[in-house]
């Protein structure tokens, strides 16, 4: 079972952002997506979540086309954390995370014991339970980022798509987030992360590089990293270390 994009062509008006793209994410796999700005990474996430219909091609979730799924079923299978999620001012962290249970609520929209359990689990694994009663707008950028991740996890999805999840996090919480993503794989969740820092892709099972709407490289971290200097037009350098390749910005002439 997998989340699969097959022959995807998508864009905005006459501008093509994804061109004949094929990509798959298996349950229990962590796939890190890299690529220069404007390469189509966020567009791909919108297509994979059903927020954007492709011009051609289809996305399949566990053998069923996304186009044939109701929004409620898509919301149960696939959770998405955008770079900047809009949340009404004044909501507490707990209220925000509870929004992640929306696909499971009935017509009355009432939270039940199962929903409360899922919300608490999501907040505990993201270390946000202690700030559950604080208003979201009073939190630091890193705390808000973790709350938004908890909201995505509260739906207990099969596939979790994260757009630059390490943004706004200090080094300590970046490390904790990467460790959490590794843990989620053991629960059978397929995780796709768009990352700006290639080094954060090291613990992922697989790395894919997107350039101008096409996957130009895919494979283990150690195999993909050496080619990044060409992809980024010489603006990075790949240093080989005992622990594997490390990517550094190249600022000298």
Secondary structure, DSSP 8 states (H G I E B T S, - for coil): -EEEEEEEEEEETTEEEEEEEEEEEETT-EEEEE--TTSSHHHHHHHHHTSS--SEEEEEETTEEGGGS-HHHHHHHEEEE-SS----TT-BHHHHHHGGGGGG--TT----HHHHHHHHHHHHHTT-GGGTTSBGGGS-HHHHHHHHHHHHHTT--SEEEEESTTTT--HHHHHHHHHHHHHHHTTT-EEEEE-SSGGGGTTSSEEEEEETTEEEEEE-HHHHHTTHHHHTTTSEEEEEETTEEEEEE----
